Amino acid sequence: MNKVLYKPLGLVFSVLGGLVASRLFAQVWKLISGDRVAPSATQKDRGWGEVLLAATIQGAVFGLVKAAIDRGGATGYDKLTGEWPGDTRDVDAD
């Protein structure tokens, strides 16, 4: 039952994480390239290398922030309720 209660909290954490990741990526891109705005895939005046580099960095930043937010939320939920909200795996099951 407690896992059902975690779902809305997880959704809120995900939205906040997306906002944090977006701002973090903008700062990282500005630091790397000097440009305020990262290129989009459909901008004609941007090269393949620049577009693919931006996409790779953006994916890495979003993945990192998502994992940190999800793990932090699950750990906090576990400390509050004594129940892990995510998957558990039996190490000897393999």
Secondary structure, 3 states (H helix, E strand, C coil): CHHHHHHHHHHHHHHHHHHHHHHHHHHHHHHHHCCCCCCCCCCCCCCHHHHHHHHHHHHHHHHHHHHHHHHHHHHHHHHHHCCCCCCCCCHHHC
